[in-house]
Structures are given as structure tokens and as C-alpha cells.
Amino acid sequence: MVTPEQVKEYISQGLECQFVDVAGDGQHFEALIVSELFRGKSRVQQHQLVYGALGERMREEIHALSLKTFTPEDWQALQKG
């Protein structure tokens, strides 16, 4: 069974991130990701970047993944307010 820490590592290895946090129960996961690569991209494009970083793991190891993706600026604004 895959752990939240492993999912976090998979994302961090495949995508340049400023911040990654993953929670889950081994089958269902929630990830919060902050990356400059999300700048100028739609939410769907941001999620596609994450899925691309996870590759085949999305089919084989991770059964459900809920994503919250932010640019550094959006994340900073959210933290302030």
C-alpha cells in the first residue's frame, strides 16, 4: 500500500514544486501543491502536470487523488488572507 509520504515524493521528483503536502489513507489521497510551473495555466492544465509527474502510478498505485494546485503568488495571497 502506498503512503502519503510516497505520493509526496513521487510528485516532488516529477515536478518542480515550492511546497507539497499529501494526506490519505493508502487508497484515497489529497494533495496541495505549489509550483511556479502552474503560472499561466488553467486548473485542468495544472492537474495534468501533476498527473504527468505521477505517470503510471495513477493507474497502478493511486486510486483516487484530490488536487489543490496554486502558483506561489496565489498561495501567498491565500495565506495572508
N, C-alpha and C positions, 0 to 999 in steps of 0.2 A: 504494500500500500504506500502510495506517495504521500509525503508530508508537506505541510505548508512551507517549511524551510526549503525543501527540494524545489517546489514550484517557484519560490522566490529566486533561488539560484539559477534555475533554467531561464527565467525572464532576464535576470541580470547578465547572464552570459551571452544571451542572444540579442540584447537591446541596450543601447546606451541610456542609462537612467540616472537621475539625480536622487530618486527615492523609490523604493519598492516595499510594500507591506502586503503580506499574504496571510489570510486566515482560512481555516477549513477543517473538515473532518475526515479527510482522506479520499473523499469522492467529490464533494462539492466545495468549491473554493471561491473566495472573494479577494480580489487584488486591487490595490490602489497603487498607481504608477505615475510618476512624474518624469517627463522626458522632454528635452528640447526638440527631439525628433517629431513630436506631436504638433509643433508650431505650424500653423497654416493648413492643417489637415482637419477634415471632418471627423466627427466622433467614430464613424464607421471605419475610416482610413486609419485612425489611431488604433482601434481594436484589431484591425487586420495586421498592423505591425506587431502587436503582441502575439497574435496567433501565429504569425510567421516565425517569431522568435521561439515559440514553443514547438513548432513543426509537428511531427508525428505524435508527439506526446499528447496532443489534444485528442487524438483518436484512441490511443493505446492506454494512457495512464490517467488522464484528467477527464472526468466525466462531465463536470459542469464547472464553468468559470464565469463569475460575475466581475466585470471590469469597471473601474472608475479611473479614467485617464485625464491627466492635466498637463499643461505646459508649466514650466517653472513660474511664469508670471501669474497664471490662473491659480496655481496652488498657493502662491504667496498672498494673493488677494483674498482667497478663501480663508487663510489662516488669520488674516488681520480682521476679518470681519463680520 
